Amino acid sequence: MASRTTTGVETPTSILHQPKSVWAVAFACVIAFMGIGLVDPILPAISAELGATTAETELLFTSYLLVTGLAMFFTSFVSSRIGAKPTLLVGLALIVVFAALAGASGSVNEVIGFRAGWGLGNALFISTALATIVGAASGGADRAIILYEAALGLGIAVGPLLGGALGSISWRGPFFGTAVLMAIGLVAILALLGRMPAPTTRVPLSATFRALRHRALLTLGLAALFYNFGFFSLLAYTPFPLETAARASGYADFGAHELGLIFCGWGLCVAITSVFAAPRLTARFGRRNTLYAMLVLLAIDLGAMALLVDRFWVLVGCTIGGGLFLGVMNTVLTESVMEATELPRAVASSTYSGIRFVGGAIAPALAGVLAAALSPAAPYVVGAVALVVAIGVLLLGRHHLAHLDEDEAEPETVAEQAVVLTAADS
């Protein structure tokens, strides 16, 4: 939309001048993306208060990521039949219910189970939030995408901060806080978001599975599986050695609040480099070279954490600094998936996300077992090896990926770029 001055010249509408429905969806997006890092600061507290081992506590990530990944194979099928708004509302309702149940849990097994339900709700919501904002925003798709990216980045950064603040009171606080905020978002969307256009095409149930026949997509998906293993070796496991190293260094009061601040820094790095650094690096060096470089840097980062796992400030620096590489890697890898085939982007994105979340689900479950059986450094060593394997997968399948650095015949639309960012950070 644009407004006319007295001279008849159109002036663009401010990006902040949006319908209330857009702000309602954007608010819910912030809360949904907060769920990515919300649990990190309270993992040690849950382990201590529920009498759970590190391996058991790590399953909070595994159940969430596994169900999210499996659901990604079916979200296009669902939303293309019931529509965007009902899919949004179902997703939000599931998050509200399961977040509250997780907060009321009396055992770690209950929290693990309810986190799985939360993952299902998150998959349904995230898969349709972007299309909803684009359809309802004023000022064109580009402004809608800026709002969406801002919500995404804010959620990733604020999630650990809120988790640490509420977790310093009780480990239950972040779960109940999320349930309340999501309930507000659900009511706002229900009241303010009008009727959305009915779906024009139906995505077959088999579409995402048939997509695996494409060798380029399969190569990138397998590389993403091993990359995500390294990613969550850092994200899900690090709160435990961080707390141990902090206490050994004399920081007796180190807890959920301090962990939240550290992972807030991590989230800011992920958000900034995914939006700003990734396009510049790929423009200069190409997608494949950027992928190789980021995987090498991440492997070195995890290697340093393994060698110096008892050094508090090394762990802090490597955790926050790792976010710089992770942000670039997320966007470039997913962008490569979008360019790898002629498949509809929603189908390619869902297939890729379903594969890569398997790696994210396995890593936390294995990290706790490795730390107990071998040493606190072992999960980082295995994570670094997984990143090297990801490089090997890309090299073996390089002839399927040769076209990724060719000049595109048609420039990407803003909406297409946003699909990339959504898939990268969901």
VENRA-V423081 format. One record per backbone hydrogen bond with DSSP energy under -0.5 kcal/mol. CO is the residue of the C=O (numbers start at 1). NH is the residue of the N-H. If there is no record, write none. Layout:
# VENRA-V423081
CO|NH ; CO|NH
This chain:
# VENRA-V423081
1|13 ; 3|11 ; 5|8 ; 9|5 ; 11|3 ; 14|17 ; 16|18 ; 19|22 ; 19|23 ; 20|24 ; 21|25 ; 22|26 ; 23|27 ; 24|28 ; 25|29 ; 26|30 ; 27|31 ; 28|32 ; 29|33 ; 30|34 ; 31|35 ; 32|35 ; 33|36 ; 34|37 ; 34|38 ; 37|41 ; 39|42 ; 39|43 ; 40|43 ; 42|46 ; 43|47 ; 44|48 ; 45|49 ; 46|50 ; 47|52 ; 53|57 ; 54|58 ; 55|59 ; 56|59 ; 57|60 ; 58|61 ; 58|62 ; 59|63 ; 60|64 ; 61|65 ; 62|66 ; 63|67 ; 64|68 ; 65|69 ; 66|70 ; 67|71 ; 68|72 ; 69|73 ; 70|73 ; 71|74 ; 71|75 ; 74|78 ; 75|79 ; 76|80 ; 78|81 ; 78|82 ; 79|83 ; 83|87 ; 84|88 ; 85|89 ; 86|90 ; 87|91 ; 88|92 ; 89|93 ; 90|94 ; 91|95 ; 92|96 ; 93|97 ; 94|98 ; 95|99 ; 96|100 ; 97|101 ; 98|102 ; 99|103 ; 100|104 ; 102|105 ; 107|111 ; 108|112 ; 109|113 ; 110|114 ; 111|115 ; 112|116 ; 113|117 ; 114|118 ; 115|119 ; 116|120 ; 117|121 ; 118|122 ; 119|123 ; 120|124 ; 121|125 ; 122|126 ; 123|127 ; 124|128 ; 125|128 ; 125|129 ; 126|130 ; 128|132 ; 129|133 ; 130|134 ; 131|135 ; 132|136 ; 133|137 ; 140|144 ; 141|145 ; 142|146 ; 143|147 ; 144|148 ; 145|149 ; 146|150 ; 147|151 ; 148|152 ; 149|153 ; 150|154 ; 151|155 ; 152|156 ; 153|157 ; 154|158 ; 155|159 ; 156|160 ; 157|161 ; 158|162 ; 159|163 ; 160|164 ; 161|165 ; 162|166 ; 163|167 ; 164|168 ; 166|169 ; 166|170 ; 170|173 ; 172|176 ; 173|177 ; 174|178 ; 175|179 ; 176|180 ; 177|181 ; 178|182 ; 179|183 ; 180|184 ; 181|185 ; 182|186 ; 183|187 ; 184|188 ; 185|189 ; 186|190 ; 187|191 ; 188|192 ; 189|193 ; 192|194 ; 202|204 ; 204|207 ; 206|210 ; 207|211 ; 209|212 ; 210|213 ; 211|214 ; 213|215 ; 214|218 ; 215|219 ; 216|220 ; 217|221 ; 218|222 ; 219|223 ; 220|224 ; 221|225 ; 222|226 ; 223|227 ; 224|228 ; 225|229 ; 226|230 ; 227|231 ; 228|232 ; 229|233 ; 230|234 ; 231|234 ; 231|235 ; 232|236 ; 232|237 ; 234|238 ; 237|240 ; 237|241 ; 238|242 ; 239|243 ; 240|244 ; 241|245 ; 242|246 ; 243|247 ; 244|248 ; 245|249 ; 246|251 ; 247|250 ; 250|252 ; 251|254 ; 255|259 ; 256|260 ; 257|261 ; 258|262 ; 259|263 ; 260|264 ; 261|265 ; 262|266 ; 263|267 ; 264|268 ; 265|269 ; 266|270 ; 267|271 ; 268|272 ; 269|273 ; 270|274 ; 271|275 ; 272|276 ; 272|277 ; 273|278 ; 276|280 ; 277|281 ; 278|282 ; 279|283 ; 280|284 ; 281|285 ; 281|286 ; 282|286 ; 286|290 ; 287|291 ; 288|292 ; 289|293 ; 290|294 ; 291|295 ; 292|296 ; 293|297 ; 294|298 ; 295|299 ; 296|300 ; 297|301 ; 298|302 ; 299|303 ; 300|304 ; 301|305 ; 302|306 ; 303|307 ; 304|308 ; 306|309 ; 308|311 ; 310|312 ; 311|315 ; 312|316 ; 313|317 ; 314|318 ; 315|319 ; 316|320 ; 317|321 ; 318|322 ; 319|323 ; 320|323 ; 320|324 ; 321|324 ; 321|325 ; 322|326 ; 323|327 ; 324|328 ; 325|329 ; 326|330 ; 327|331 ; 328|332 ; 329|333 ; 330|334 ; 331|335 ; 332|336 ; 333|337 ; 334|338 ; 335|339 ; 336|340 ; 337|340 ; 337|341 ; 344|348 ; 345|349 ; 346|350 ; 347|351 ; 348|352 ; 349|353 ; 350|354 ; 351|355 ; 352|356 ; 353|357 ; 355|358 ; 355|359 ; 356|359 ; 356|360 ; 357|361 ; 358|362 ; 359|363 ; 360|364 ; 361|365 ; 362|366 ; 363|367 ; 364|368 ; 365|369 ; 366|370 ; 367|371 ; 368|372 ; 369|373 ; 370|374 ; 370|375 ; 375|378 ; 377|380 ; 377|381 ; 378|382 ; 379|383 ; 380|384 ; 381|385 ; 382|386 ; 383|387 ; 384|388 ; 385|389 ; 386|390 ; 387|391 ; 388|392 ; 389|393 ; 390|394 ; 391|395 ; 392|396 ; 393|397 ; 395|398 ; 397|400 ; 397|401 ; 398|401 ; 401|404 ; 402|405 ; 403|406 ; 413|417 ; 414|418 ; 415|419 ; 416|420 ; 417|421 ; 418|422 ; 419|423 ; 420|424 ; 421|425 ; 422|426
